[in-house]
Amino acid sequence: MKIIFDELCIQEVDSFYKILKQELSILQGNPLILDFSNVEKIDMSAIQVLISLKKQCEISNIDLIYLNMNSPQVQSSIDTFNLNEDLGLKS
């Protein structure tokens, strides 16, 4: 799933969460692939959604794969809060 937002901040989190919930309902055991190539900025509210999503995927035995999380601001947010392990990212 290519993320349509260029920012994932508090204003976008509700819409982002609804999209993720819908996507999870149709996966039927297939991996959930999130493509962050459009995302330039992410804040803690979106990171909390991602952490919750990771836990939900683990419970449902769904692989969660992140692509293109290489925006400097996205990486900075993840590094600032030391969330590589919580999100299942390689350090």
N, C-alpha and C positions, 0 to 999 in steps of 0.2 A: 504494500500500500504506500503510494507516494503521498507524503504529507503535503497538504495544499497550503499550509500557512508558511509565511516567511519568518514569523515570530511565534513562539509559544510562550505567551505570558498570561497573566491572570485574565485578560479579556478574551483570549482564545481557548482557555482550558475547558470550559463547559462544552463548546462545540467539538473540540478535539476528543474529549471523553465520550461524547455521544457517538462519534464516528468509530472510535475504538470498540465500544460496546457492541455496535452493530457488526463490525468486522469479526469480532470474536464469536458471535452467534452463528456465523456461516462457515467457520474454518473447518469444523469436523475433523480435528486431529492434524490438519496441515499447519505448517509453521506460519507465524505471523511475522512478516517482514516489513519493517518500517524504514522508509527511505527519507532521510533528512536532508536531501540535496537542496531543497528550497529554504531550509530553516537557517536563519542567520543568528537568531537570538532565542534563548530559552531561560525561563526563570524558575524559581523554586517550586511554584505551584505546578508547573508542567512536569518538573522532575518528580514531584510527589505522585503525579498520575502515572508516570513511567514506572516508578518503584512498585506501586500498587498493581499495575498491569503485569509486571514481571512475576509478582507473587501469584496473581490469578492464573497466569500461563503455566506456572510450575504446578499448581494444584490440578489444572486441566490437562497436564502433560502435553502442552503446546510449546514448541520451540519459539522463542522470541529472538529475532535477528534484527540488529540495527545496521543500516547502511548509511554511508556518507555523513557521519556525525563529525565532520572535520572542519566546520566553521570555527574560527578562532574564538568567537564569543561562546559558542556552545561548549567547546572544549574547556574554556576558562571556567564556565559555570560548573561543569562536572568536576574539574580539578579543585576548584575553590571549596566545594562541599565534600571532596574526597569520596565520590560516588561511583567510581569505576566498579568496585566489587558489588555494591548494592544493585547496580544496573546490569551486572553480568558482563561488563566490558573488560577487555584485556588492558592491563596497565601499560 
